[in-house]
Amino acid sequence: MKKRPGNREHGRPPMKSRPEAARREPRRMEREPERTRPTAICGVLPVLEALRAGSRRIDRLMIVHGAREHRLQEIVELARANGVAVTKLSREELERHLEPGINHQGVAAITSAADYVSEDEITDAVGPDSLLVILDGVEDPRNFGAILRTAECAGVDGVLIPERRAVGLTETVVKSSAGATEYVKVAKTPNINRLIEELKVRNVWVVGTSGESETDYTDWDWTQPSALVLGNEGSGLHRLVAENCDVLVKIPMFGKIDSLNVSVAAGVVLFEARRQRAKKGR
């Protein structure tokens, strides 16, 4: 196993992430996540057959707490065997995701509009020129789609998102990406902090964004293998995620609003990375 660089002969000294750098940023710049209903397969038999056939892109499985249909156990086992996240929630919470009046029998499979790749497919391919994006809980499908479009234009090698509490590859995301989902590799990870540690082992520098950082994004050496971590639209990075990053950087604000839309921030930072790499001939 290769060791992580012990010094910065090829870059600037890293900052130690500090807990205060993970403070939540104001919501003023962002609107609430879009409340669109995803495409769903509802009912015990339809969901069971969809999982058995393996012909549909299933993003996640939702099951009502306390549902006792005996076939639900097989559904859960098939879902987990196929890497589909399983969420248990109340009947009222489930029905908020579905069209009114659907007989869901306590279970619904949310389908995705594009294919994911495995996390390993992205992490196993990292090298000296890698540029990755990690999204820590982006919930708005239009923001996610815009980030994927920017990532494709910037030549990003892969985008990684959490299995839970984040938008997946919905139809709105696919449309907002303007076709980028056909080219950008997107993978789900069950644990962002474990992913960060894995990338560090593979000599990838993990760079988070925070308005509380003292380092401008232009001061980081993006010619190194790097993973840009962007936080939730309203709350930013989770505290532990921020602490686990090698460094936190900020985009300086010059107006009265003190944060950018997350998809705009992605474009600003990723194209700075490309500018530095082009200047260095990489």
C-alpha positions as a printed Julia matrix, in Angstrom:
282×3 Matrix{Float64}:
   0.0     0.0     0.0
   1.46    3.38   -1.0
   2.08    5.9     1.73
   0.46    9.29    1.65
   2.96   12.1     0.96
   4.6    13.21    4.2
   5.48   16.68    2.89
   4.39   19.05    0.17
   7.34   19.04   -2.22
   4.82   19.28   -5.04
   2.34   21.65   -3.45
   1.49   24.07   -0.71
   1.39   22.99    2.94
  -2.01   21.58    3.91
  -4.12   23.29    6.54
  -5.35   21.36    9.54
  -9.12   21.2     9.42
 -10.64   22.86   12.44
 -14.08   22.17   13.92
 -15.02   25.84   13.68
 -14.45   25.72    9.94
 -17.5    23.49    9.62
 -19.98   26.06   10.9
 -23.25   26.06    9.08
 -23.6    28.71    6.45
 -26.68   30.88    5.93
 -29.55   29.72    3.74
 -30.1    33.09    2.14
 -28.63   32.21   -1.23
 -30.46   28.93   -1.71
 -34.07   28.06   -2.29
 -35.67   25.03   -0.71
 -35.08   21.71   -2.48
 -37.62   21.0    -5.19
 -40.44   18.75   -3.96
 -40.93   16.62   -7.03
 -42.3    13.09   -6.78
 -39.88   10.46   -8.1
 -40.95    7.61  -10.35
 -41.9     4.67   -8.13
 -42.87    1.0    -8.38
 -45.43    0.31   -5.66
 -46.8    -2.86   -4.09
 -45.22   -6.07   -2.86
 -45.38   -8.15   -6.07
 -44.38   -5.39   -8.53
 -41.38   -4.44   -6.38
 -40.38   -8.08   -5.88
 -40.5    -8.83   -9.61
 -38.6    -5.64  -10.48
 -35.79   -6.67   -8.13
 -35.79  -10.26   -9.41
 -35.66   -9.19  -13.05
 -32.92   -6.62  -12.51
 -34.06   -4.72  -15.6
 -35.05   -1.48  -13.88
 -32.69    1.1   -12.38
 -33.74    1.11   -8.75
 -32.36    3.98   -6.7
 -33.69    3.07   -3.25
 -36.33    1.0    -1.49
 -38.78    2.49    1.01
 -40.66    0.3     3.5
 -43.22    1.33    6.1
 -42.21    0.68    9.72
 -44.01   -2.38   11.09
 -45.15   -3.73    7.7
 -45.54   -7.5     8.2
 -46.05   -8.91    4.68
 -43.84  -12.03    4.67
 -42.48  -11.26    1.22
 -40.96   -8.01    2.44
 -38.01   -9.94    3.87
 -37.19  -11.33    0.43
 -37.53   -7.84   -1.02
 -35.09   -6.44    1.55
 -32.6    -9.25    0.95
 -32.75   -8.8    -2.84
 -32.36   -5.04   -2.49
 -29.27   -5.36   -0.3
 -27.78   -8.01   -2.57
 -28.13   -5.55   -5.46
 -26.68   -2.59   -3.55
 -30.02   -0.79   -3.23
 -30.37    1.38   -0.11
 -33.3     0.41    2.13
 -35.11    3.12    4.12
 -37.79    2.49    6.75
 -40.25    5.3     7.39
 -43.8     5.97    8.53
 -46.81    5.43    6.28
 -47.36    9.18    6.1
 -43.74    9.81    5.1
 -43.91    7.15    2.38
 -47.12    8.56    0.94
 -45.58   12.03    0.66
 -43.24   10.54   -1.97
 -46.06    8.98   -4.02
 -49.04   10.07   -6.07
 -52.24   10.27   -3.98
 -54.35    7.14   -3.72
 -51.7     4.58   -4.76
 -52.07    1.16   -3.1
 -48.44    0.78   -2.07
 -48.92   -2.11    0.44
 -46.19   -0.58    2.59
 -43.39   -0.75    0.03
 -42.16    1.35   -2.9
 -39.06    1.14   -5.08
 -37.84    4.5    -6.36
 -36.37    4.15   -9.83
 -33.49    6.2   -11.2
 -33.36    7.74  -14.64
 -29.69    6.88  -15.3
 -27.22    4.19  -14.29
 -24.75    4.36  -11.42
 -21.32    2.81  -11.39
 -19.81    1.15   -8.33
 -17.78    3.17   -5.86
 -14.82    0.85   -6.5
 -14.91    1.62  -10.22
 -14.11    5.24   -9.43
 -11.69    4.77   -6.53
  -9.73    1.96   -8.21
  -9.07    4.23  -11.21
  -7.51    7.15   -9.32
  -4.09    8.32  -10.44
  -1.8    11.35  -10.46
  -4.22   13.41  -12.57
  -7.49   12.45  -10.86
 -10.12   15.08  -10.19
 -13.19   13.9    -8.3
 -16.29   15.5    -6.78
 -17.96   14.35   -3.55
 -21.4    15.75   -2.69
 -22.23   15.77    1.01
 -26.03   15.73    0.93
 -27.08   17.86   -2.08
 -30.9    17.62   -2.15
 -32.09   19.85   -5.0
 -32.29   17.88   -8.28
 -31.63   20.96  -10.43
 -28.51   21.75   -8.42
 -27.32   18.17   -8.77
 -27.99   18.2   -12.51
 -26.11   21.49  -12.92
 -23.15   20.11  -10.94
 -23.03   17.04  -13.19
 -23.08   19.26  -16.27
 -20.2    21.33  -14.87
 -18.32   18.18  -13.84
 -18.56   16.78  -17.36
 -17.38   20.06  -18.92
 -14.45   20.18  -16.49
 -13.44   16.59  -17.25
 -14.1    15.27  -13.75
 -13.28   11.57  -13.35
 -16.24   10.73  -11.12
 -18.91   12.1    -8.79
 -19.73   10.35   -5.51
 -22.92   10.88   -3.52
 -24.25    9.41   -0.26
 -26.78    6.58   -0.38
 -29.18    8.42    1.95
 -30.39   11.96    2.55
 -29.45   13.17   -0.91
 -31.07   13.39   -4.32
 -30.3    10.55   -6.74
 -30.36   10.31  -10.53
 -33.98   11.37  -11.0
 -35.55   12.48  -14.27
 -35.21   16.12  -13.19
 -31.49   15.6   -12.52
 -30.99   13.99  -15.92
 -32.8    16.83  -17.7
 -30.94   19.51  -15.73
 -27.6    17.9   -16.57
 -28.21   18.55  -20.29
 -26.99   15.06  -21.19
 -24.03   14.95  -18.81
 -25.38   11.83  -17.07
 -24.49    9.89  -20.23
 -20.81   10.66  -19.7
 -20.1    11.37  -16.02
 -19.54    8.41  -13.72
 -21.78    8.69  -10.65
 -21.48    6.31   -7.71
 -23.22    6.0    -4.35
 -21.23    5.57   -1.17
 -22.66    4.26    2.11
 -20.22    6.34    4.16
 -18.57    9.57    2.99
 -16.04    9.62    5.84
 -14.88    6.1     5.03
 -14.62    7.13    1.37
 -12.46   10.12    2.33
 -10.07    7.88    4.25
  -9.89    5.5     1.28
  -8.99    8.37   -1.05
  -6.29    9.56    1.33
  -4.72    6.08    1.25
  -4.7     6.39   -2.54
  -2.84    9.75   -2.31
  -5.83   11.89   -3.3
  -6.05   15.24   -1.5
  -9.56   15.83   -0.15
 -10.56   19.5    -0.32
 -13.76   20.73    1.31
 -15.5    24.07    0.86
 -16.44   26.37    3.74
 -17.08   30.08    4.0
 -15.27   30.01    7.36
 -11.97   28.87    5.86
  -8.97   31.22    5.82
  -7.63   29.76    2.55
  -8.9    30.97   -0.82
  -9.66   28.28   -3.39
  -7.04   29.8    -5.71
  -4.32   29.21   -3.1
  -4.69   25.44   -3.18
  -2.51   23.42   -5.56
  -5.13   21.71   -7.74
  -2.51   20.09   -9.97
  -2.32   17.29   -7.41
  -4.85   14.44   -7.45
  -7.81   16.07   -5.71
 -11.36   15.42   -4.59
 -13.59   18.49   -4.17
 -16.2    18.1    -1.42
 -19.34   20.26   -1.65
 -21.95   20.44    1.11
 -25.7    20.61    1.44
 -27.45   23.67   -0.02
 -28.43   25.07    3.36
 -26.15   23.6     6.03
 -22.89   23.07    4.16
 -20.57   20.21    5.08
 -21.35   17.92    7.98
 -18.98   18.58   10.89
 -17.16   15.24   10.7
 -16.82   15.44    6.91
 -15.25   18.91    7.25
 -12.87   17.7     9.94
 -11.79   14.73    7.8
 -10.89   16.86    4.78
  -7.19   17.63    4.25
  -7.98   21.29    3.81
 -10.98   23.63    3.62
 -11.08   26.44    1.06
 -13.42   29.35    0.44
 -14.59   31.41   -2.5
 -14.28   35.07   -1.42
 -17.53   37.04   -1.53
 -17.56   40.74   -2.47
 -21.26   41.57   -2.29
 -23.85   41.52    0.47
 -24.79   37.84   -0.03
 -22.21   35.62    1.61
 -22.54   32.32   -0.27
 -22.99   31.0    -3.79
 -25.4    28.4    -5.09
 -23.64   25.04   -4.71
 -23.69   24.35   -8.45
 -22.1    27.75   -9.16
 -19.46   27.11   -6.5
 -18.68   23.78   -8.17
 -18.06   25.55  -11.48
 -15.84   28.23   -9.96
 -13.58   25.74   -8.17
 -13.44   23.04  -10.85
 -12.42   25.47  -13.57
  -9.75   26.95  -11.31
  -8.43   23.4   -11.02
  -8.45   23.09  -14.8
  -6.75   26.5   -15.21
  -3.9    25.46  -12.91
  -3.53   22.11  -14.63
  -3.48   23.68  -18.1
  -0.84   26.18  -16.94
   1.3    23.32  -15.69
   0.73   21.37  -18.9
  -1.33   18.56  -17.33
